[in-house]
Amino acid sequence: MKNWKKWLSMLLCAGMATGLAACGSGGGAGEDEPEVSDGATAITLWTYPIGSWGDAATVDSIIASFNEKYPDISVSVEYLDYTSGDDQVTAAIEAGTAPDLIMEGPERLVTTWGAAGKMVDLSDLWDDEALADISAVSEAVVNACKSSDGVYYEYPLCMNAHCMAINYEVFEEAGALQYIDEETRTWTTEDFGKALQALKDSGVETTGVVYCGGQGGDQGTRALARNLYSADFTNEDHTEWTMNSEAGIKGLQQLSDWVGEGLLSYDSGAQAADELQLFANGTIAMSFAWNASNESNYAEQVDFTAYAMTFPSDDGVPELDGGIYGFGIFDNGDEARIEAAKTFIEFVCDDETQGPESVVASGFFPVRSSFGNVYEGSDQEERMSVFNSMMPYLGDYYNVTPGWAEQRTAWWNMLQNVFNGNDLEESVNTYVETSNAATQAALGK
């Protein structure tokens, strides 16, 4: 948690109040957009579903604003999801058809594709003004956007804290609200277990689902397992995976016990999108994949109070996983397209008018201190203040550990092994050994 303390004070002083979409493709030029010149430089943007950045109407509007200022750059868009998006990008890289621009986080842009030599060095975008503005919010963001040898492969736009949520009315009816601290939205591991028992005793058929059908939304299962007994997911240097520690194994054993007792369920074929839909439908009483963006995305489907909560921890002081989102450029060898892509990034992220609007489209919070509270005075101010209250609980941004992609696969495979009855300690050790081997290979050791 120490990595976030510096920016936290700046974040709170600034008074800041406080994604899952279908895969498809769309053009960046809608009917109401200004025409671009015949000699325009054409670039492609692929974006993961980061809030409304997964919505064609929103992105088309942003591109229209961009073309008002830069009519000689045309932008087409492909929309990715978290189920098949990584495979699509990998296939495009192998085929030599990678997009010019891509929007996601350092775990992909820096640790995966940047480390593989596929990305453009964006250090020229990180001028003194940008560095100071972003550093004032978070040194961790600055460090996450560059490789171990100091090359910037990502230019960030926004950040958030992932959390969980409960069906408030179901908890109230079951008498389970007594086990949460509504003022801080925290609870202990012991009280979480009591809440699960109260839900079951009241007749709730399925309290929550530990999903492990793939990597989609795996930040939820990681945060749940490691917070239960305050385990560290990696070492401090991000060179070794450590969930086979006593605290890590104890947390996973507790989850296994709850599943065995019928207090939680698991689904070896489900990912976060499936779990979120069950929660939105009212089929289950909690979600482990919640954040401000998902609350907005599912608002029209939810007819109960989706009450955001931190993950339970043994000491009642959770450490939440964070998200950093921004842009990277694939090195396709065309300098004109690279420069056009940089121009788009600067407009979307830095422009004093468009920058805050781009952040609002994400449903998260700005990485620039100069943007202040982007939700102030809007109809989202009260709602976003809830998620802003989660920001002090942000923990280590371990997502930048080399071998990240391999670790993610090993994680959900390990969960499947554990919940299918295989030896828990052996399964966790195999996960750690597999992940550490990938890390050592990525580090060239």
TORLUM-518973 format. One line per 8 residues: number of its first residue (from 1); their letters; for each residue x, z, y of C-alpha. Coordinates in Angstrom, 1 decimal, always signed. Last residue first. Example, Ala and Ser with C-alpha at 12.3 -4.5 7.8 and 13.67 -1.06 7.14 Angstrom:
2 = sa = +13.7:+7.1:-1.1 ~ +12.3:+7.8:-4.5
END
This chain:
445 = kglaaqta = +17.6:-16.3:-15.4 ~ +16.5:-19.1:-13.3 ~ +14.1:-17.1:-11.2 ~ +11.2:-19.1:-12.6 ~ +12.5:-18.6:-16.2 ~ +12.7:-14.8:-15.5 ~ +9.2:-14.8:-14.3 ~ +7.9:-16.8:-17.2
437 = anstevyt = +9.6:-14.4:-19.6 ~ +8.2:-11.4:-17.7 ~ +4.7:-12.8:-18.1 ~ +5.1:-13.3:-21.9 ~ +6.6:-9.9:-22.4 ~ +4.0:-8.2:-20.2 ~ +1.1:-9.9:-22.1 ~ +2.7:-9.0:-25.5
429 = nvseeldn = +3.1:-5.4:-24.4 ~ -0.5:-5.3:-23.4 ~ -1.6:-6.7:-26.8 ~ +0.6:-4.3:-28.7 ~ -0.8:-1.3:-26.7 ~ -4.3:-2.4:-27.4 ~ -4.2:-3.2:-31.1 ~ -6.8:-6.0:-31.6
421 = gnfvnqlm = -10.5:-5.2:-31.4 ~ -11.9:-8.2:-29.7 ~ -11.9:-6.3:-26.4 ~ -8.1:-6.0:-26.4 ~ -7.4:-9.5:-27.6 ~ -9.8:-11.0:-25.0 ~ -8.2:-8.9:-22.3 ~ -4.7:-10.1:-23.3
413 = nwwatrqe = -5.8:-13.7:-23.1 ~ -7.2:-13.0:-19.7 ~ -3.9:-11.7:-18.5 ~ -1.6:-14.2:-20.3 ~ -3.3:-17.0:-18.4 ~ -2.8:-15.3:-15.1 ~ +0.8:-14.4:-16.0 ~ +1.6:-18.1:-16.5
405 = awgptvny = +0.4:-18.9:-13.0 ~ +2.3:-16.0:-11.4 ~ +5.7:-16.8:-13.0 ~ +7.4:-15.8:-9.8 ~ +5.7:-12.7:-8.1 ~ +3.9:-13.8:-5.0 ~ +0.6:-12.4:-6.2 ~ +2.1:-8.9:-5.9
397 = ydglypmm = +0.6:-8.5:-2.4 ~ +0.8:-4.6:-2.5 ~ -2.3:-2.7:-1.6 ~ -5.1:-3.1:+0.8 ~ -7.1:+0.1:+1.3 ~ -7.0:+0.1:+5.1 ~ -8.8:-3.3:+4.9 ~ -12.0:-2.0:+3.3
389 = snfvsmre = -13.5:-0.9:+6.6 ~ -13.3:-4.5:+7.7 ~ -15.6:-5.4:+4.9 ~ -18.3:-3.2:+6.3 ~ -17.6:-4.4:+9.8 ~ -18.4:-7.9:+8.6 ~ -22.1:-7.1:+8.1 ~ -22.4:-5.5:+11.5
381 = eqdsgeyv = -20.7:-8.4:+13.3 ~ -22.3:-11.2:+11.4 ~ -25.1:-11.9:+13.9 ~ -22.4:-12.6:+16.4 ~ -21.3:-10.4:+19.4 ~ -17.9:-9.7:+17.9 ~ -17.2:-11.7:+14.7 ~ -13.8:-13.2:+15.7
373 = ngfssrvp = -12.5:-9.7:+16.6 ~ -9.0:-10.4:+18.0 ~ -7.7:-13.9:+17.9 ~ -4.4:-12.9:+19.5 ~ -3.6:-10.8:+16.4 ~ -3.3:-13.9:+14.3 ~ -3.9:-13.5:+10.6 ~ -7.6:-13.8:+11.2
365 = ffgsavvs = -10.3:-12.2:+9.0 ~ -12.6:-13.5:+6.3 ~ -15.8:-15.6:+6.0 ~ -13.7:-18.8:+5.8 ~ -15.8:-20.5:+8.4 ~ -15.2:-17.6:+10.8 ~ -11.5:-18.2:+10.5 ~ -11.9:-21.9:+11.4
357 = epgqtedd = -14.0:-20.9:+14.4 ~ -11.2:-18.5:+15.5 ~ -8.7:-21.4:+15.3 ~ -10.9:-24.0:+16.9 ~ -11.0:-22.5:+20.3 ~ -7.5:-21.2:+20.8 ~ -6.0:-23.9:+18.7 ~ -3.7:-22.3:+16.2
349 = cvfeiftk = -5.1:-22.6:+12.7 ~ -7.2:-25.8:+12.7 ~ -5.3:-27.6:+15.3 ~ -1.9:-26.7:+14.0 ~ -2.8:-27.6:+10.5 ~ -4.2:-31.0:+11.5 ~ -1.1:-31.8:+13.4 ~ +1.0:-30.8:+10.4
341 = aaeiraed = -1.0:-33.2:+8.2 ~ -0.4:-36.0:+10.7 ~ +3.3:-35.3:+10.6 ~ +3.3:-35.4:+6.8 ~ +1.3:-38.6:+6.8 ~ +3.7:-40.3:+9.2 ~ +6.7:-39.0:+7.1 ~ +5.4:-40.5:+3.9
333 = gndfigfg = +7.4:-39.1:+0.9 ~ +4.5:-37.4:-0.8 ~ +5.7:-33.9:-0.2 ~ +2.6:-31.9:-0.6 ~ +1.6:-30.0:+2.5 ~ +0.4:-26.4:+2.6 ~ -2.5:-24.7:+4.3 ~ -3.9:-21.2:+4.6
325 = yiggdlep = -5.4:-18.3:+2.7 ~ -4.1:-14.8:+2.2 ~ -6.2:-12.6:-0.2 ~ -5.8:-8.9:-0.8 ~ -6.1:-6.8:-3.9 ~ -7.4:-3.3:-3.2 ~ -5.5:-0.1:-3.6 ~ -7.9:+2.8:-4.2
317 = vgddspft = -7.7:+6.4:-3.0 ~ -10.2:+8.5:-5.1 ~ -7.3:+10.1:-7.0 ~ -8.2:+8.6:-10.4 ~ -9.3:+5.4:-8.9 ~ -12.7:+3.6:-8.7 ~ -12.7:+0.1:-7.1 ~ -13.9:-0.1:-3.5
309 = mayatfdv = -17.6:-0.6:-2.9 ~ -19.8:-3.2:-1.2 ~ -23.5:-2.5:-1.5 ~ -25.5:-5.6:-2.6 ~ -28.9:-4.3:-1.4 ~ -31.6:-6.2:-3.4 ~ -33.2:-9.6:-3.3 ~ -30.0:-11.6:-3.7
301 = qeaynsen = -30.3:-15.3:-4.0 ~ -30.1:-16.2:-0.3 ~ -27.1:-13.9:+0.3 ~ -25.0:-15.4:-2.6 ~ -22.5:-17.3:-0.4 ~ -22.5:-14.6:+2.3 ~ -21.7:-11.8:-0.1 ~ -19.2:-14.1:-1.8
293 = sanwafsm = -17.3:-14.6:+1.5 ~ -17.2:-10.9:+2.4 ~ -15.8:-9.9:-1.0 ~ -17.0:-9.2:-4.5 ~ -15.6:-10.0:-7.9 ~ -16.1:-6.8:-9.8 ~ -19.9:-7.0:-9.6 ~ -22.4:-4.3:-10.4
285 = aitgnafl = -25.9:-3.6:-11.8 ~ -26.3:-6.6:-14.1 ~ -29.2:-8.9:-14.4 ~ -30.1:-8.6:-10.7 ~ -29.9:-12.4:-10.3 ~ -27.1:-12.0:-7.8 ~ -25.2:-9.9:-10.3 ~ -25.6:-12.4:-13.1
277 = qledaaqa = -24.5:-15.1:-10.7 ~ -21.4:-13.1:-9.8 ~ -20.5:-12.6:-13.4 ~ -20.8:-16.3:-14.2 ~ -18.7:-17.3:-11.2 ~ -16.2:-14.5:-12.1 ~ -15.4:-16.0:-15.5 ~ -17.4:-15.6:-18.7
269 = gsdysllg = -16.5:-16.7:-22.2 ~ -14.9:-13.5:-23.5 ~ -17.8:-11.5:-22.1 ~ -17.5:-7.7:-21.8 ~ -20.0:-5.0:-21.5 ~ -19.8:-1.5:-19.9 ~ -21.3:+1.8:-20.8 ~ -21.9:+0.7:-24.4
261 = egvwdslq = -19.6:+3.3:-25.8 ~ -17.1:+0.7:-27.1 ~ -17.2:-1.0:-23.6 ~ -16.4:+2.4:-22.0 ~ -13.6:+3.0:-24.5 ~ -12.0:-0.4:-23.8 ~ -12.1:+0.2:-20.1 ~ -10.5:+3.6:-20.6
253 = qlgkigae = -7.8:+2.0:-22.8 ~ -7.1:-0.5:-20.1 ~ -6.6:+2.3:-17.6 ~ -4.4:+4.3:-20.0 ~ -2.3:+1.3:-20.7 ~ -1.6:+0.8:-17.1 ~ -0.9:+4.4:-16.3 ~ +1.6:+4.7:-19.3
245 = snmtweth = +3.3:+1.5:-18.2 ~ +2.4:-1.7:-20.0 ~ +1.0:-3.0:-16.7 ~ +4.5:-3.5:-15.4 ~ +5.3:-7.1:-14.6 ~ +8.8:-7.7:-13.3 ~ +10.5:-9.5:-10.4 ~ +8.1:-8.5:-7.6
237 = dentfdas = +10.7:-6.3:-5.9 ~ +8.5:-3.3:-5.9 ~ +7.8:-3.5:-9.7 ~ +4.6:-5.2:-10.8 ~ +1.0:-4.2:-11.4 ~ +1.6:-0.6:-10.5 ~ -0.9:+1.8:-12.2 ~ -3.1:+4.1:-10.2
229 = ylnralar = -5.1:+5.5:-13.2 ~ -8.4:+3.6:-12.8 ~ -6.8:+1.4:-10.1 ~ -4.9:-0.8:-12.6 ~ -7.8:-1.9:-14.7 ~ -10.4:-2.5:-11.9 ~ -7.9:-4.3:-9.7 ~ -6.8:-6.6:-12.5
221 = tgqdggqg = -10.4:-7.3:-13.6 ~ -11.4:-8.2:-10.1 ~ -8.3:-10.3:-9.2 ~ -9.2:-12.3:-12.2 ~ -11.9:-14.2:-10.2 ~ -11.5:-17.4:-12.2 ~ -8.5:-16.9:-14.6 ~ -10.4:-17.6:-17.8
213 = gcyvvgtt = -13.1:-16.3:-20.1 ~ -12.2:-12.7:-19.5 ~ -15.2:-11.0:-17.8 ~ -15.6:-7.3:-17.9 ~ -19.3:-7.1:-17.3 ~ -21.3:-4.4:-15.5 ~ -24.2:-2.1:-16.1 ~ -26.1:-4.0:-18.8
205 = evgsdkla = -29.3:-2.7:-20.2 ~ -30.1:-0.2:-17.4 ~ -32.5:+2.3:-19.1 ~ -32.0:+5.4:-17.0 ~ -29.5:+6.8:-19.5 ~ -27.4:+3.7:-19.2 ~ -27.2:+3.9:-15.4 ~ -26.5:+7.6:-15.5
197 = qlakgfde = -23.7:+7.0:-18.0 ~ -22.1:+4.3:-15.8 ~ -22.4:+6.7:-12.8 ~ -20.6:+9.4:-14.8 ~ -17.8:+7.0:-15.7 ~ -17.5:+6.0:-12.0 ~ -17.4:+9.7:-11.1 ~ -14.4:+10.3:-13.4
189 = ttwtrtee = -12.6:+7.2:-12.1 ~ -13.1:+8.5:-8.5 ~ -15.3:+6.9:-5.9 ~ -14.9:+5.1:-2.6 ~ -17.3:+3.6:-0.1 ~ -15.8:+5.8:+2.7 ~ -19.0:+7.2:+4.0 ~ -21.0:+6.4:+0.9
181 = diyqlaga = -18.8:+8.5:-1.3 ~ -20.1:+7.6:-4.7 ~ -21.2:+9.7:-7.7 ~ -24.4:+11.0:-6.1 ~ -25.6:+7.4:-5.9 ~ -26.1:+7.5:-9.7 ~ -29.6:+9.0:-9.7 ~ -30.8:+6.0:-11.8
173 = eefveyni = -33.3:+4.9:-9.1 ~ -30.6:+5.1:-6.5 ~ -28.1:+3.1:-8.6 ~ -30.7:+0.4:-9.2 ~ -31.5:+0.3:-5.5 ~ -27.9:+0.0:-4.5 ~ -27.0:-2.8:-6.8 ~ -23.2:-2.3:-6.7
165 = amchanmc = -20.3:-4.2:-5.3 ~ -16.6:-4.7:-5.9 ~ -13.7:-5.3:-3.6 ~ -11.3:-8.1:-2.5 ~ -9.6:-7.6:+0.9 ~ -9.3:-10.5:+3.3 ~ -6.9:-12.9:+5.0 ~ -7.0:-15.9:+7.3
157 = lpyeyyvg = -5.3:-19.0:+8.6 ~ -1.8:-19.0:+7.1 ~ +0.9:-21.8:+7.2 ~ +2.3:-22.1:+3.7 ~ +5.6:-23.5:+2.3 ~ +7.9:-21.5:+4.5 ~ +11.5:-21.6:+3.2 ~ +13.3:-18.3:+3.3
149 = dsskcanv = +15.3:-18.3:+0.1 ~ +12.7:-16.1:-1.7 ~ +10.0:-18.5:-0.7 ~ +7.9:-18.2:+2.4 ~ +4.2:-17.5:+3.0 ~ +4.2:-14.1:+1.4 ~ +6.8:-12.7:+3.8 ~ +4.8:-13.7:+6.9
141 = vaesvasi = +1.6:-12.3:+5.4 ~ +3.3:-9.0:+4.5 ~ +4.6:-8.7:+8.0 ~ +1.0:-8.3:+8.9 ~ -1.1:-8.3:+12.2 ~ +1.7:-8.2:+14.7 ~ +3.7:-10.5:+12.4 ~ +1.1:-13.2:+12.8
133 = dalaeddw = +1.4:-13.3:+16.6 ~ +5.2:-12.8:+16.7 ~ +5.8:-15.6:+14.1 ~ +3.3:-18.0:+15.9 ~ +5.0:-17.5:+19.3 ~ +8.5:-17.7:+17.9 ~ +7.8:-21.0:+16.1 ~ +6.5:-21.0:+12.5
125 = ldsldvmk = +5.3:-24.6:+12.5 ~ +8.9:-25.9:+12.2 ~ +9.3:-23.8:+9.0 ~ +6.7:-25.9:+7.2 ~ +9.0:-27.1:+4.4 ~ +7.0:-29.7:+2.5 ~ +5.8:-28.9:-1.0 ~ +6.5:-30.2:-4.6
117 = gaagwttv = +9.8:-28.4:-5.2 ~ +8.6:-26.4:-8.2 ~ +8.9:-23.2:-6.2 ~ +6.6:-24.7:-3.6 ~ +4.0:-25.6:-6.2 ~ +3.8:-22.3:-8.0 ~ +5.1:-19.4:-5.9 ~ +4.6:-20.9:-2.5
109 = lrepgemi = +1.3:-23.0:-2.4 ~ -0.2:-21.4:-5.5 ~ +0.4:-17.7:-5.2 ~ +0.8:-18.2:-1.4 ~ -3.0:-19.0:-1.0 ~ -5.3:-21.9:-0.8 ~ -5.9:-25.0:+1.3 ~ -4.2:-28.3:+0.4
101 = ldpatgae = -3.0:-31.1:+2.5 ~ -1.4:-34.5:+1.6 ~ -3.2:-34.8:-1.7 ~ -1.3:-35.2:-4.9 ~ -1.5:-38.7:-6.4 ~ +1.9:-39.0:-8.2 ~ +0.3:-38.8:-11.6 ~ +2.0:-35.5:-12.5
93 = iaatvqdd = +1.0:-34.0:-9.1 ~ -2.6:-35.2:-9.5 ~ -2.9:-33.8:-13.0 ~ -1.6:-30.4:-11.8 ~ -4.0:-30.4:-8.8 ~ -6.9:-31.2:-11.1 ~ -5.9:-28.5:-13.6 ~ -5.7:-26.0:-10.8
85 = gstydlye = -9.1:-26.9:-9.6 ~ -10.9:-26.6:-12.9 ~ -12.4:-23.1:-12.9 ~ -11.5:-22.0:-9.4 ~ -13.4:-24.8:-7.7 ~ -12.1:-27.8:-5.7 ~ -13.6:-29.9:-2.9 ~ -11.9:-33.2:-2.1
77 = vsvsidpy = -11.7:-34.2:+1.6 ~ -10.9:-37.3:+3.6 ~ -9.1:-37.0:+7.0 ~ -8.6:-39.7:+9.5 ~ -5.8:-39.4:+12.2 ~ -5.9:-41.7:+15.2 ~ -8.8:-40.0:+16.8 ~ -6.9:-36.8:+17.5
69 = kenfsaii = -8.7:-34.7:+20.0 ~ -12.2:-35.7:+19.2 ~ -11.0:-36.3:+15.7 ~ -10.3:-32.6:+15.2 ~ -13.8:-31.6:+16.3 ~ -15.2:-34.1:+13.8 ~ -12.9:-32.7:+11.1 ~ -14.3:-29.2:+11.8
61 = sdvtaadg = -17.8:-30.5:+11.6 ~ -17.1:-32.3:+8.3 ~ -15.6:-29.1:+6.9 ~ -18.8:-27.2:+7.7 ~ -21.1:-29.9:+6.3 ~ -19.0:-30.3:+3.2 ~ -19.1:-26.6:+2.2 ~ -16.1:-25.2:+0.3
53 = wsgipytw = -14.4:-24.3:+3.6 ~ -17.6:-22.3:+4.0 ~ -16.0:-19.4:+2.3 ~ -12.7:-20.3:+0.6 ~ -13.9:-22.8:-2.0 ~ -10.5:-24.4:-2.8 ~ -9.6:-27.2:-0.5 ~ -8.1:-30.7:-0.9
45 = ltiatagd = -7.3:-32.5:+2.2 ~ -6.4:-36.2:+2.3 ~ -4.6:-38.1:+5.0 ~ -5.2:-41.5:+6.7 ~ -3.1:-42.5:+9.7 ~ -5.5:-44.4:+12.0 ~ -4.9:-48.1:+12.8 ~ -8.6:-48.9:+12.8
37 = svepedeg = -9.2:-46.2:+15.3 ~ -11.4:-43.2:+14.4 ~ -15.1:-43.2:+15.2 ~ -16.5:-40.0:+16.5 ~ -18.5:-37.9:+14.0 ~ -22.3:-38.0:+13.8 ~ -22.5:-39.9:+10.6 ~ -19.9:-37.8:+8.8
29 = agggsgca = -16.2:-38.6:+8.5 ~ -14.2:-36.2:+6.3 ~ -15.4:-37.9:+3.1 ~ -16.7:-35.9:+0.2 ~ -15.7:-34.8:-3.2 ~ -17.0:-32.4:-5.7 ~ -16.3:-29.1:-7.3 ~ -19.0:-26.5:-6.9
21 = algtamga = -18.4:-23.5:-4.7 ~ -17.1:-19.9:-5.0 ~ -15.6:-18.0:-2.6 ~ -14.8:-6.9:+10.2 ~ -15.1:-5.9:+12.9 ~ -11.8:-6.4:+14.5 ~ -11.1:-3.9:+17.3 ~ -7.6:-5.0:+18.1
13 = cllmslwk = -6.5:-1.4:+17.5 ~ -7.8:-1.6:+14.0 ~ -5.7:-4.7:+13.1 ~ -2.6:-3.4:+14.9 ~ -2.8:-0.2:+12.9 ~ -3.3:-2.1:+9.7 ~ -0.4:-4.5:+10.4 ~ +2.2:-1.9:+9.9
5 = kwnkm = +0.5:-0.2:+7.0 ~ +0.2:-3.3:+4.8 ~ +3.4:-3.2:+2.8 ~ +3.0:+0.5:+2.2 ~ +0.0:+0.0:+0.0
END
